[in-house]
Amino acid sequence: HWNVTEAPSVIVLSLYGTSMQANELSLVQNLKTQFSTIPIIILAKQDRLDERVAVARFRNVRYLLKPVTAQELLETIATVLSHNIVADAKVMVVD
């Protein structure tokens, strides 16, 4: 479990490998267990159907392909936050 003093409003998870490893999928599962209502944005190196299917079973997860521009990431964060009314957003980046 993550030791955070305050729950984030959104989690950004950057993946380095060309495919999602079992430990990364487990990380997403653990994050969704601890922060079930918090959206996760996954930044992946390759567009893989099996990965999209694997993360699709989790609610509130977005999947973006690298390279991601700052504008694209900010727009995605704004979109996921617009679904949850957040006055003071806190972003957790897992890199």
TAMO-V426886 format. One record per helix or strand. SS is the DSSP state (a for helix, b for strand). FROM is the first residue (numbers start at 1). TO is the last residue. If there is no record, write none. Layout:
BEGIN
SS	FROM	TO
SS	FROM	TO
END
This chain:
BEGIN
b	10	14
a	22	34
b	39	44
a	49	56
b	61	65
a	70	83
b	91	94
END
